[in-house]
């Protein structure tokens, strides 16, 4: 390739032939966000009932459609908010290319780079396309974002470089061989742009619950419809009866409440430096029992740290002083000398001569005050008694260097000739990657919470094991070499479950390990920042990406750590478990309404008697006894056990007797008011609605009023909700809108009797339906 590169005309022609290159997606598309929040079974059920009501009934009975709009709107709003934040973050770090066109160096957007372009790179530049080096002067490339290998590698003329890597030393120029989807990074990422939406445990429980209720709804609707047809029921009455029965059966507010709660939790973690791309991410994190970590960027920082200086003659102070002088003598330093200089501070000293470090020959030197000091790989020196320690530390994954001195000069010495002769070894310096300040504390938190941690890295197994041990992760046995992963799925699952550290692992290997853990029944989270992590991020049930990492990794992640700190994750776990506990409890109120609907349909819906409740009656009752209180209860602080299994069984143990009792009280009081007390249909329906409200408020006390402070707060809330309902009855416009009658003496007495019947049934059924004493804790029950 000519050093002048392509001409501007040639580049423009190739760009036109190729067509516009789609910019790399930094987040989900608007279309996928809207589809995920609108096209749900829940929304379909409500929409069908709403359309039928608007077409054949009264519009007041269709106000439940507001829940559909609110549910979709909240989900769309939160996820678009996350998208905008990620797009802004991507714009801040979008790279450009320094391209030679017509012999001149010019800076162009990455999208305008074409095959055969000549791109120049220097320390700090990103390699924006695959290519072959035409020139390399001391060029070292950091490929950790692609391979996981932390150590930069030297690249020379004729060698390939890959998009996504960075130049950390030297400079060079490469001829582009592949861009866009043909590049290595894009091939590794595979389907990174495809939207992934793994369902959280709570969402999967709600999905099962919803499908169970829909399975009940279909035959009940057929039976109810046939009964109405057989009785020649007028169309408007038939529609109101069918919709009242169907909407009551569907826990429409539960999905809305879940979306609201997730959105509030997402805002809470955003203040801690984490961005939830999907509403369920916080709750999902609380369910994780295995977390796979990429080493580089998650546990470690890019720079090195000195672990220990080991003197040859016991003079630790002299060795440390010599190391400090040596590092301070170099005007430009690599990562190793930076670590030494930071640990052993010394005043700058003018060296008579220096030899910079070469990764090929593995030594460097400086002439200071008549003595030549040499720092390099242990095999370059006569270590004597230190040889065993050097071998041991290298086996543990440490970076080991030896410091020696000689009276021989450096003048005119070629690096390839090796260090000067006559060396006297003063000691070893042991280095390792620098742990993030918060890594050990975060690891300790997860281990205390029973979360198993596994480190998957492209670096050497011994190095990965050493970092894992430094961070506090238990390393059982020898670290596993990713190149030796078994092909058999059963053997791979057994290996993945047993191993805590896997090194030399490819992007595909990471994905296989994550899938093996997932298929064994574990709830797996993957934390990563590089293109090499993308397949594993997509395979995990929860994907967490560093905000400073690759754009592809951020685009597929459920949670992005915008500030790049792993310490933001533990508070998210607490937030998620609070959300899960609260939603588990309030879900019982919603399912109680569904059970109530089934009993009501079977007991009175199939008879010629007018249905005791209109859809609008159910809307006001559900809002006062479930919707409004559930919102506050779901966002309240919570404590106690955390358990993801047995959700439906636990809900059923509360909701089946509660819903049955509520239906018993409503039916008994309604029939008595209509047939014995000879009240009007409106008054009888008012009695039924009032009984349902009283029983619902009692259930809130039984479920939530534990502990002195919480019990007092819940009692005040229940009193306020009762006052709200009686305001609806007393205020003529609202009473008329909801088709209720004024609360006369007969309505009040029958309502109290009906509620007493239901509550007595509950108290005799189970102690759980007795409101706890103020000083009782929930766990004591």
N, C-alpha and C positions, 0 to 999 in steps of 0.2 A: 504494500500500500504506500502510495506517495505520502511523504511527510506533510504535504499540503492538504491531505484529506480530500473529501469530496468537494466539488464546487457547489455553490448555493443552488445553481440551476439543477444539478444532478440530484441534490437532496430534495428539492421541491418536487421534481418529477417522481422520485420514488415515494415520497409522501403522498402524492396524488394517486399513484397506482395502488398503494396499500389502502388508501382510504383513511378516514379519521379513526384514530385509536381511542377507544373508550378509556377514560381515566379509571385508574384502579378504584374500586368501590371502597369507601372508607366506612360504610355502614349499610344497613338495610335500606331497601328502596321504600318510597312512600306507598307504592302499590302493595308490597308484601305486608306492611304494617296495617293498612286498612283491611286487607283480606283476612288477616289473622284475627282481628278484633270484631269484624262484622259477620263473617261466614262461619257461624257456630250453630250447633243444634239448639242451644238455648234460645238464641235470637230467632231462629226459624219458628220454634213453637210459639213464642210470644207474638211474632209477626202474624202468623196464621190466625191466632185468636183475635188479635187486634183488627185485622182486615175484616173478619167475619162480623165483629161487633160494630164496626163503623158502617158496614154495608147493611146489616139487618137489625141492629139494636140501637141503643142510645149511646151518644158519644161520651157521656159521663162514665160509662162502664168500661171505656177503653183507656183510661188514664194510666193504666199499668204500662202502656207503650213508652211512657217517659223513662221507665227503668231501662228499657232496651236502648234508648238513645243515650242515656247517661252512662250505661255500662260500656258501650262501644266508644263513646266520646272520651271517657277517662283513660281507657287503654290506649287509644290512638294518641291522645295528648301526651301521655308520659313517654311513649316510645318515640314519638317525633321529637320530643324534648331531648331524649338521649341521642337520637340521630343528629340533631343540629350540633350538639356539643361535640360529638365525635368528628363530624365534618369540619368543625372549626379547628379541632386538634390536628386533624390531618392537614389542613391548609397551612398550619404553622410549621409543619415539618416536611412539606413536599419538597423533594430534591430537584435540582436542575443539573444540566450537563454542560461541561466545558468542551465544546466541539470545535474541531479545526475545519473551517470551511474557506475555500479559496486561499488557503495558507494563513488565514487569520483565526485567532482564538476568539470564539464568541459563546455566550451563555444562552442556552435554549431550554424550553420546557422539555421534560422527559418524554412527553407524548410526541414531540417532533423529531426524536432520534430515529434514524433509519439504519438498516443493515449496511455495512461498509463505512459508516461514519468513523472518524478517528477522534476518540475522546481522551482527553488528558485528565489524569487524577493526581492528587497530592494528598499529603496526610490530612485526614479529616473528611475527605470526599467519599460519597457513596458511589459504588459501582451500580450504574442505573440500567445496564443491559449486559447480556452475556457477550464475551469477546475474547480475542486472543491478543496477548501482550506484544506490541511492536517495539516497546522500549520499557526498561525497568532499571531504575537506579536506587538500590537499597530498598526496594518496595516490599512491604509486608502487609498482608491482608488479614483483616479480622473477619472470619467466616462463621462466627458463633451463631449468628442469626439464622444461618442455613444448616449448619452441621451440629451446633451445640459445643464444638471444640473451642475452649476458651483461649488457647494459645494462638496468637497471630502466626501466619505461615508466610514464608518468603516465596515470592513469585518472580520468575525471570522471563526473559524474552522467549516467545513461543508457547508459553504456558497459558492455560485458560483462566479467566476470571468470571465470576458469576454475579448476576444482579442480586442486590440485597446485601452484599458484603461491603466492607469499608476499608479504605486505605488508612493505616495507622502510622506507617513510617515510609519515608522516601517519596518517590514520584515515578510516574510512568505514563504510557499511552497505550490504548488498546483499540483494536479494530472490531467493531460491533459485528457479531455473528447471529444474534437472535434478540428480538425485542418482544414485548407484550406477552401474549399467550404462549409463544414458542420458547420463552426464556425458562431457565431452570426453576426459578422461584415460583413462576406461575404453574409449572408442571407439578411441583411439590405440593403447592396449595390445592391443586385439583379443583374441587367444587367449592372453593372457599366462599364464593359470592352467593351460593345458594343459601336461602334462608333456613335456619335450623331453629326449631322451637320444641325442645324436649319438655315434656310435661313434668311439673314438680309432683312430689308425693301427694300433696294436698289437692292439686288439680286433678291428678289421676283418681283420687278418692271421690272428688266431686263429679268427675266424668262417670264413674261407675254408678254413683248415686243417681245422677241425672238419667242415665240409660235405664236403670231399674225403674225409676218413676215414669219414664216415657213408656216402658214396656207395660206398666200397670195402666197408664193413661189410655193407651190404644184400646184394649178390650173394654175398659170401663166406659169410654166414650161411645163405643159401638153399642154397648148395652143401654146406656143412657139415651142415646139417640133413637134407638129402636123403641124404648119405652115412651119417649116424647111423641114419636110418630104414631104409635098405636093409640095414644090418647088424643090425637088430633090437636096437640097443643099449638096455640097461635105462634107464628114465626118469631115475633119479638120476645115472647116469654121463653120460647125454646132456646133462642140464642143466648139470652141472659143466663138461663139455667146451665146450659152447656159450658159457657165461658166461665161462669162462677166456679163450676166444678173443676174445669181443666186448669184454670190459672191458679187456683188454690193448691192444686196438686204439684205444680211446678214451683220450686223454691226460687222465684225470680230475683228476689233481693239478695240471695246468697252470693250469686256471681258478681253482682254489682258491689256488694260489700267487700268481696275478695279483691276486686280491682282497686277499690278505694284504699283498702288497707295496704296492698302492695305498693300503690303509688306513694302513699305517705311514708312507707318504709324506704322506698327508693330515694325520696327527698332527704330522709334522715341520713342515709349512708353517703349521699352526695356531699353532705357537709363534712364528711370524714375523708373525702378524696376518692370516692369510688362511684362509678357511673353504671347503673343498671340499664342494660339495653332492653331487657324484657322484664315485665312486671313480676314474674314469678321467681326471679333470680335470688332474691333475698331469702325467701322461704325455702327455696331449693337448697341453698347453701347450708341451712340448718339441718338438712337431712343427710349430708355427706358423711360417709363413714370411711372412705378412702380418698386421699388427696395425693395426686401425682404432681410432682414439682419438677420443673426444669431448673437445673443448677444455676446456669449463667443468667444473671438478670433477676432471678427470684431470690435465691439464697445469698448470692454474691454480687459484689459491685465489680465494675470493670477493672479497677486497679488492684495491685497486690498488697500484701502486708507481710512484715517480718514476724515470724513465729518465735524464733530463737537464734541467738548467736552462740555457737559452741566453740570455745577456745581450745587450742591444741595444748597449751601449757598451763591452763588454769587461770590465765590473766584475762578475765572477761572484759574488764574495763579497757584494757589496751586494745583488744580486738574491736570493741565497739567504737573506740576513738578512731582507729584506723579505717574502719568502714565509713564513718562519717566524713573523714578527710577525703577518702577516695570518691564518694558520691558528690561531694561539694566541688570537686575539681573539674567536673564536666559541665560545660556551658549548656549543652543539650543532653537530656537524659531520657532513657527508656523507662518502661514501667518498673523494672527491677531497681534501677538507681533511684527512682522516685520514692519507692517504698523504703529503701535504705536511708535516704536523706531525711525522710519524714520521721523515721524511728531514731536515728542517731544524728542529731543536729551538730553541724560544725561550721565554722566560718569559711567562706569561699577562699580558695587558695589557687594561685596561678600555677598550673602544671607546666613543666618544661616541655613535655610531649604527652600526647594521649593517643590511644588506639581505641576507637569506638567498638562496641560489641557487634559481633557478627554471628547471626544464628547458624551460619554454615560452619564456622570454626570455633564458636562457643567460648570466646574469651575476650576480655578488654583490659586495658592497662593505662596507668598514669604515672609519670615521673614526678615525684614530689621530694624536694630537698635532698637530692642525691640518691634517693632510693626509688626503685621501680616497684609499684604495687600492681598486682594482677588479680583480677576477679573473673572466675569462669567455672565451667563444668568440672566436677570433681575428678573425672577421668584424665583431666589435663595436668594433674598435680600428684606428687608423691605423698599420699595422705597418711601412710603409716597407720598408727592406732585409730585414726579417725575414719578409716575405710569402712569398717563395719557399721559405724553410726550413719555414714553417708548412704550406704546400701539400704540400711533399715528404713531411713527416712524417705528415700526415693520409693521404696516399696509401699510406704504408707500414702504415697501420692503427693509428697512435699516437693517443692522445687528446691534443689540443693545446689549451692555454689560454694566454692572454696576461695579464700583470700590468702595470697602468698606475696612475698617480697623477694627482691634480688637486687644486687648492686649493678647488674648489667643494664645498659641504657636501652631505650626504645627507638632512638633515632633511626629512621629509614627502615624500620622493621616491617615486613609484609605480614599481614594478618594470617595468611595461609601458612606461614612458616611455623606458627605456634608461638607460645609464650617464650620469653627469654630464658636461658638456662640459669642454673644455680638458685632455684626457687626454694624458699623456706616457708612452709605452710603455717599460718597463724591461727586458722580455725575455719569453721563452716558457718554459713548463714543459711537458715532454713526459711523459706518463703511459702506462702499459700495465697490463694485468692482471698480477697478481703470480704469477710461476712458483712452483710448489711447489719446496721446497728440494731435493727429490730428483729433479726432473723431468729436468734436463740429464744427470745421471749415469745415470739409468735409460735415457734415450734413447740415450746413447752405448753402453751395454751391448748393447742390441738391434741397433744398427747394426753393432757388432763381431761379433755372432753371425749376421749375414746376414739379419736379420728386417727387412722393409720396413715403414715406418711411414707411415700415412695419417691425416690429421686431418679429421674430418667434423664440421662445426659449423653451427648456425643463425645464427651471428654473421656480420658482413660479411666477404667473402673477404679483403680487405686486412688486416683485424684478425687473422683466423685465421692468415694467412701470416706476419704479424709474430710472433705467439706461437710458431708452429712454428719459425721461424728462431731465435728466442731460446732455444728448448729444444734446438736443434741438429739439427732435422729438415731434411734437404735439401729446398728448395723449388725445383722446376724450372719455369721459366717463370711465366706469370701464374696466380694461383690461380683455380680453377674456380668458377663460380657455379652452385649446385645447381639454380636455376630453369631452367638451360639444359641439363640432362642429356638426352642423346638418347633417343628412344623405342625405336629399333631395338636389339634385344638385342646384336647383333654390335658395333654402334657403341658401345653402352654398355660392353661388356667392354673394348674398346680404350681408351675414355676412362678407365674405372676403373683400368686397369693403368698408364696414363701419369700420372694426376694424383696428387699427394701432398697437396694441400690442396683441400678443397671447402667453401665457405661458403654461407650462405643455403640450406641444405639442409633439406628437410622430413623428418619421421620416415619417411615412405614412401620418400623419396629415399635416406635412409641404408640402408634395407632393400634397395633395388634395387642400390645400389653393392656392398654386401656379397654379395648373391646373384650379381652379375656376376663379382666376384673369385672366389667359390667355384666358379662354373660354368666358369671358365677353368682350373681345376685347382689353384688356390692353397688352402692350408690357412689359413683366416681366423679370427682372433680379434677380438672386438669388446669394447672397454672403454667403459663408460658408467655414468651414474648417474641419468638422468632418465627420465620416462615417454616422452619423445621418442626415447629410445634402445631402447626395448623391442622394436619390430619388427626392428631390426638385430641386437639380442642374440639373438633367436630364430632369425634367419637364419644366424648365424655358426656355425662348427663348434665354437667355444669362446666362451662368454659370460662376461665378467668384469664384476662390478658393484661400485661403491663402497658400503661399509657405511652411509655417511651419505646415500646417495641414495634415490631413490623405492623404496617397498616393492615395487612391481610389478617394477622392475628387479632387485631382489634375488631375487624369487621365481622368476624364469626363468633366473638366472645359474648357471653351473657352478661358478664360484668367486666368493666374496664377500670383498672386501678390508675386513674388519671395522674395522680401524684407519684406513681411508680413505687409505692411502698406496700409491702406485703402485710405490714402491721394494720392496714385498714380492714383486713379480713376478719379478725376476731370480733370486733364490734358488730360486724354484719351477721355473724353467727348468732350472737345474743339477740339481735333485732329479729332475725328469722325465726328463732325459737319462740320469742314472744308472740310474733304473728301467728305461728302455727298453733300454739296453745290456745290463744284467744279464739281463733277461727274454729278450732275443734269444738270449743264450748258453744259458741253462738250458733254453729251449724245445727245443734240439737233443737234450737227454737224454730229454725226454718223447716226442718224435717218434721217437727211436731205438727206444723201446719199442713204438710202433705199427708200425714197419717190421718189428721182430722178430716181432710177432704175425702179420702177413701171411705172412711166410716160413714161420713155424711151421705155420700152418694149411695152406698149400699143400704143404708137404713131408711133414707127418706127420698133420695133422688129418684128411685125407681117406682115410687108410689104416686098416686094422683095428687097428693098434697103439694101445694106451692112450695118451691124451694125456700128455705129459711133465710138465705142470704143472697143479695145481689152482688155483682162484681165490685161495685163501689163500696158496699159494706165491708167486703173482704179487704179492699185496698186501705180503708181507714183503720180497720182493726189490725191489719198486718203492719202498717206504718207505726202505730202506737206501741204495739206489743213486741215487734220484731225489728223493723227497719231502723227506727230512730235509736232505740236502746242498743241494738247490735252494733251500730256505728261507733258509739262511745265505748262499748265494752271491748270491741275488737282493737281499739287503739290504746286501751288502758295498760298500765304495767301488769306483768303477770310473773308468776314463779311456779315452782313445782316440777314434777316429772315431765320429761319430753319423750314421747313415743309416737312413731309413725305407723306402726302396725295396729291392726284391729280397729281402725277408725270407724268403719261402718257398723261393726258390732257394738261398739261403745255408744255410737249415736242412737242405734236402734233400741238399746236397753233403756234409754231415757225417752225417746220420742214416741215409741209405740204406746206405752201406757199413758203418756201425757196427751197425745193426740186422741186416743180413745176416750179418755176421761173428758176432755174438752167437748168432743162430739156428743157424749152422753148428756152432759149438762146443757148444751145448746138444744139438742133435740127434745129433751124432757121439758125444758122451760118454754120452748117455742110451741110445742103441741098443746101444752097446758094453756098458754095464752090464747092460742087460736081456737081450740075446740072446747075448753072448759070455761075460761074467763071471757070467751066471745069477744076478744079484742080484734081490732082491724088487722089486716095483713101488714100494714106499715108498722103498727105498734108491736105486733108479734115479732116482726123482723128486727125491730129495735131491741126487744128483749134478747133475741138470739145474739145480736151484735154485741150488746153490753155484757152478756155472759162470757162471750169469747174474749172480750177485752179484759175483764176481771181475771179470768183464768190465766190468760197470757201474762199479765203483770205479776201474778202469783208465781208463775214458773220462772220469771226473771229473778225473783227473790230466792227461790229454791236453788237456782243454778249458780247465782253470782254473789249473794250476800254473805260472803265468808270473811272473817277478820273484822276487827273493830273499824278501821278506817274505810275499807272497801264496803263493808256492810252498811255503814252510815251513808256513804255516797250513793250506793245502789238504792237504798230506801228513799233518799231524797229524789232521785231520778224517777222512781216508780210513782211517787206522789205527784210529781210534776206532770208525768204522762197521764195519770188519772185525771188531773185537773184539765189537761188539754182536751181529753175526750168529752168531759162534761161541758166544756166550753163549746165544743162542736154541737152538742145536743141543745144547749141553751141559746145559741146564737141562730136566729131564724135563717139567714142566708146559707150558712154551712149546713144546717139541719135539712133545709130543702134540697140543697145540692146532693147530699148523700142519701136522700129519701128516708129520713128518720123522723120519728115523732118526738114531741116534747116529753121529758122524763117525768111523767106523772107518778102518783103513788103506786098504782098497779104495776107499771113498768119497773120501778125500782125494786119492789118486793119480789116479783118473779125473777128479776135478774139476780138478786142476792141469793135466792133459793137455788136457782139453777147453777150458779157458780159454787155454792156450798156443796151441792151434790158432786160436782166434778172434783173439787178439792178434797173432799172426804174420801172419794175413791182413790185419789192419788196417795194421800197420807196412809191409807190402809194397805196400799200396794207395796210401797218401798220407802225406807227411811230417807232416801235421797231426795224425796219430794217434800221433806220438812225443812223449812228455811233454817240454816245453822244459827246457833247462838253467836252473838257478836264476837266473842273471843275465840270461837272455833276457827281453825285454819282449814283450808280445802283439803289438805293432805290428811287431816285427822278424820275426815269423813269417809 
